[in-house]
Amino acid sequence: MNNSRRFTLLFLLLVVPMMGALMAQPGPGGGGPCWPPPCIPIDGGLSLLIGAGALLGGKKALDARKARKSTL
């Protein structure tokens, strides 16, 4: 009995919040918001890639600085 209550509670906590989005209907038709049609958003992934590169470069520079100080 206890396991079935846990399963029901887990089901309710995971599924119920998503029910509104799953039952949503698409809006009125129409074209995309940009022209020409191959609209590719570059900013989202590109900014994350630049940020990751900056963090990696900063770590490499910090490691090189520590290595240089330890040899002196």
Summary of the structure (lengths in Angstrom):
residues: 72
radius of gyration: 25.2
end to end distance: 68.6
largest distance: 69.6
contacts: 104
relative contact order: 0.05
helix: 69%
strand: 0%
